[in-house]
Amino acid sequence: MHRHNTPLRGVKAVPRPKPDDAGYTAVNYAYAGKSGHIHEVVTLNGRELAKVGFDDRKIVYYFLDDLELDAGAKRGTFHDNDKKE
């Protein structure tokens, strides 16, 4: 089952994956500790995965439990910064 949860869209998130977690790749660890913003949260097979976008426009998925969230920060994603001319 695949379900979307968007109330967290734009919330600032810093990934803090557990060391040597088989659910993550080198890309996940390369972006660990960097600030990004949640684009959406997807529930897949009972696990919540957050799609996190970073300033370089890279999108990386993390388990929601492994994110440090700052709901008080200014919300937005890099899409919000795109200007249409």
N, C-alpha and C positions, 0 to 999 in steps of 0.2 A: 504494500500500500504506500502511496506517495501523496503527501499532503503539504500544502504551503502555509506558512505562518508569517504574515508580513508586519505585525505591529512593531517589531524591532527594526524595521527598515530605517537606515540612516544612523543608528546608534553606534557610537564610537566603541571599537572593540580591539583589545590587544590579546593575541593568541598566546597561550601558555601551555602548549602540549606537554604531556608527560614524556620523559626521556624513553627512547626505545619502544614507543607504542607502535605495534604492527599496523595500526590503522592509519598511520601517517607515512609520508615519503620525505625525501630530502627537501623538496619544495616547501612542505609544511614547516620544517625546522628552519629553513632559510628566512621565512617571514615571522618566525616566533619572536615575540617581544616588540614587533613593529605595530604602530597604530594604523588601523584601517576602519572601515565602516561596514556594517551589515547591509547586504543587499536584500537578502531574504533568508528565512529559516525553512528547511524542508525536513519533514519527518519521513524517514525511510526505514522500514523494518523495525519500527519502535525506537529508533535513535534520531535525535535532532541534530541535523547538520546545518551550520551557518555558512552561507556564501559570503565571504569577506572580501571587499575590494580595497586595494591599497593605492597610494598616490601614483604609482607607476602604471596604474590601470590593470594590474595583475589581480586575478580572482583566485582565491584559494579557499577550499572547504575545510572547516574545523568542526569538531564536535562542540555543540553549544556549551557543554559543561567545561570545556577547556578555554573559554574566553573570559577575559576580565572586561566587563561592560561598564561604560560610563554614560548612563542615560542622561546625565545632567549636561553633557557637552553638546555643542551645536550639532544638530543632526544634519546628515547629508551624505551623498555618495559622489564619486567623481562624475556621475551622470548629471548631477545637479549643477556642476560647474561648466558643463558643455554649453556653449552659446551657439544658437542657431542664427545664421545670418540670412 
